[in-house]
Amino acid sequence: MSDVRHVLVLPDRDAAEEVAEVLTEEYGVAHQPQLVRDALAGEDDAEDAQWLVVLEDPEATYDPATLDTLAAEHEGWLEPARP
């Protein structure tokens, strides 16, 4: 078992919620994706915040390329995994 966490970066809350819904309903993810607001440095306005969809993947079953494609369809991207 590995400790893999995928982080998809989306431009707004609506996109993040939609991606989380797709992951849950279409991909059947075992762990509920977590939505996190990521304010840009020095910005207080919610309009300037990116939203993160954090997906725990302890069995390393989700393909990063597929997740990146899903994020790109919603004007986002998948953060590269860090060791």
C-alpha positions in Angstrom: 0.0 0.0 0.0 1.3 3.5 -0.8 0.4 6.9 0.4 -0.6 8.7 -2.8 -2.5 12.0 -2.8 -3.6 13.6 -6.1 -4.2 17.4 -6.1 -6.3 18.8 -9.0 -6.2 22.6 -9.2 -9.3 24.3 -10.5 -10.1 28.0 -11.3 -13.2 28.2 -9.0 -15.5 26.5 -6.6 -18.1 25.5 -9.2 -15.4 23.7 -11.3 -14.0 22.0 -8.2 -17.5 20.8 -7.1 -18.2 19.5 -10.6 -14.8 17.6 -10.8 -15.4 16.1 -7.3 -18.9 14.9 -8.4 -17.5 13.3 -11.6 -14.8 11.6 -9.5 -17.4 10.2 -7.1 -20.2 9.3 -9.6 -18.2 8.3 -12.8 -14.9 7.1 -11.4 -16.3 5.5 -8.3 -13.6 6.8 -6.0 -13.5 5.1 -2.7 -12.6 8.2 -0.6 -14.7 11.4 -0.9 -12.6 14.1 -2.6 -11.8 17.0 -0.4 -12.4 20.6 -1.6 -9.9 23.2 -0.4 -9.8 26.9 -1.2 -6.3 28.0 -2.1 -6.1 31.8 -1.9 -3.3 33.3 -4.0 -0.5 35.0 -2.1 -1.6 38.4 -0.9 -5.1 38.1 -2.2 -8.1 38.4 0.1 -10.8 38.4 -2.6 -12.5 35.0 -3.0 -12.6 35.7 -6.8 -8.8 35.4 -6.8 -8.8 31.9 -5.2 -8.1 28.6 -6.8 -9.8 25.6 -5.6 -8.1 22.2 -5.0 -9.7 18.8 -5.2 -7.7 16.5 -3.0 -8.1 12.8 -3.8 -6.6 10.2 -1.5 -5.4 7.2 -3.4 -3.9 4.7 -0.9 -3.9 1.9 -3.5 -2.5 4.1 -6.3 -5.3 3.0 -8.6 -6.1 6.3 -10.3 -4.2 7.2 -13.5 -2.6 10.7 -13.2 -2.9 11.3 -16.9 -6.7 10.6 -16.7 -7.0 13.0 -13.7 -5.0 15.6 -15.5 -7.3 15.4 -18.5 -10.4 15.7 -16.3 -8.9 18.8 -14.6 -8.0 20.3 -18.0 -11.6 19.8 -19.2 -12.5 22.2 -16.4 -9.7 24.7 -17.1 -7.4 23.2 -14.4 -4.5 20.9 -14.0 -3.1 18.0 -11.9 -0.2 19.0 -9.6 2.8 16.8 -10.0 3.3 14.3 -7.2 6.0 15.2 -4.7 8.1 12.5 -3.0 
